[in-house]
Amino acid sequence: MRADIVICGLGPAGRALAHRCLVRGMAVVAIDPNPQRRWQATYAAWTDELPSWLDDTTVAATVVRPHAHGRRAHTIPRPYSILDTGRLQHSLDLTGATVLTGRVTTLDRHTVTLDSGRTVRADRVIDARGLRRRAGRAEQTAYGLVLDDPGQEEPALFMDWRADNGTDPGSPRSFLYTIPLGGGRVLFEETCLVGAPAIDLGELARRLRCRLRARGIPVRGDEPVERVRFPVVGGAPGAGRFGAAGGYLHPATGYSVGAALAAAGGIAAGQPATSNTARAVYRLRRAGLRALLALPPDELPGFFDAFFELDLGLQCTYLSGHADLAGTVTAMTRLFAAVPPGTRARLAAATLHLPALSHAGSRSVIME
Ligand SMILES: Cc1cc2nc3c(=O)[nH]c(=O)nc-3n(C[C@H](O)[C@H](O)[C@H](O)COP(=O)(O)OP(=O)(O)OC[C@H]3O[C@@H](n4cnc5c(N)ncnc54)[C@H](O)[C@@H]3O)c2cc1C
């Protein structure tokens, strides 16, 4: 079988790319072990990351000014959109593609072999197979409850590090993420940003219930649950790789869907999936992950205060500028200058791979 492009993996990245290639009239083969799988995760992205071609109905809700709390309160003047997962998947229409059910075992620039032994050749092969969980790999975990009309005025919380989740100050830290899902429903999610190992879901569930109790938000007990666990490392930018597999997942935040949607159109048009600058930014982001893993729990709220007090442009660049090397360097340098001196020493040590200066007990340097 021959095609213009073979896309391995039909997660958000692979499906978006396949869809954009089809819109351009290309002959597309897409391969996934379970191509009909219905996506369940609640995806969100910064509104400015979403491409103009994306159907408006895929956005379930937009928060114009999300809030954050470290030791201080912050307002982020950057709209944040929560996607309707079912509509997103449906809108990335694959009509016209040859969709094969199977597992890709080997691939190179022009040839893909499936576990059935079948071979597909194409002008271009893209690996969008996501990331595999593996012992020692840093992960993000979260436990969320979807509450119907919780009847409180709390604004959407992008990240709330306040200590009302029943943990002592020395425990690994988690934050509360609160977003509207549309129709009066709100997702409250206790999140371990990154950990190696990450905080387990049972503990996050306990913390979430404790927090909701502390804030007077009633829980019936039969609410829909969202469980989150995915690796934040394991991908790498490469000419034939896209999505989480291709370094589009920010290892220090866990976000990738907005970046993949934003890039899909250009890659379908023939742009390379990566560049030398994107590779350099990815290395800096990995350093950002090491820094996060090296910080003692009680320094995280202050670190994020400094982050949310950066110029908005620098925040945006650090979070979303996956090929903006100068901007990423500036954002990281300014952040480094803004954190307290003790934190600064640990950030420098972690960034430069100096284990001796890392926070005692941290696995930041060896875990990768
Ligand atoms: C509950 C939850 C909520 C999340 N919320 C957000 C969010 O708000 N924003 C955000 O940016 N990210 C979020 N994430 C992370 C996000 O899901 C991932 O980063 C994203 O799915 C990566 O997309 P991808 O298409 O690159 O890879 P994946 O989604 O992992 O897709 C990879 C695809 O490849 C297929 N595959 C695997 N192996 C093979 C093989 N050998 N051959 C062929 N196909 C293969 C898989 O079946 C899968 O369909 C969330 C994750 C979870 C679990």
The ligand as an ORCA input file, in Angstrom:
! r2SCAN-3c Opt
* xyz 0 1
  C      -7.461     12.681     31.996
  C      -6.404     13.452     31.231
  C      -6.563     14.824     31.055
  C      -5.615     15.542     30.317
  N      -5.792     16.887     30.130
  C      -4.966     17.563     29.273
  C      -5.203     18.935     28.967
  O      -6.111     19.573     29.499
  N      -4.380     19.532     28.077
  C      -3.324     18.881     27.487
  O      -2.615     19.472     26.676
  N      -3.073     17.590     27.782
  C      -3.861     16.917     28.659
  N      -3.606     15.597     28.949
  C      -2.427     14.953     28.341
  C      -2.787     14.532     26.921
  O      -3.793     13.560     26.961
  C      -1.620     13.935     26.171
  O      -0.481     14.751     26.280
  C      -2.018     13.800     24.698
  O      -3.044     12.839     24.587
  C      -0.871     13.458     23.822
  O      -1.412     13.348     22.519
  P      -0.728     12.457     21.402
  O      -1.708     12.368     20.295
  O       0.617     12.958     21.112
  O      -0.526     11.012     22.103
  P      -1.621     10.027     22.683
  O      -2.850     10.744     23.087
  O      -0.923      9.206     23.693
  O      -2.017      9.127     21.454
  C      -1.137      8.153     20.954
  C      -1.935      7.218     20.064
  O      -1.026      6.292     19.501
  C      -1.582      5.008     19.580
  N      -0.487      4.029     19.610
  C       0.290      3.676     20.656
  N       1.172      2.745     20.280
  C       0.951      2.509     18.965
  C       1.531      1.660     18.018
  N       2.544      0.846     18.330
  N       1.069      1.690     16.747
  C       0.058      2.531     16.394
  N      -0.524      3.356     17.263
  C      -0.091      3.350     18.531
  C      -2.424      5.006     20.851
  O      -3.423      4.015     20.768
  C      -2.981      6.403     20.851
  O      -4.219      6.466     20.176
  C      -4.493     14.872     29.733
  C      -4.341     13.496     29.940
  C      -5.270     12.794     30.687
  C      -5.060     11.305     30.900
*
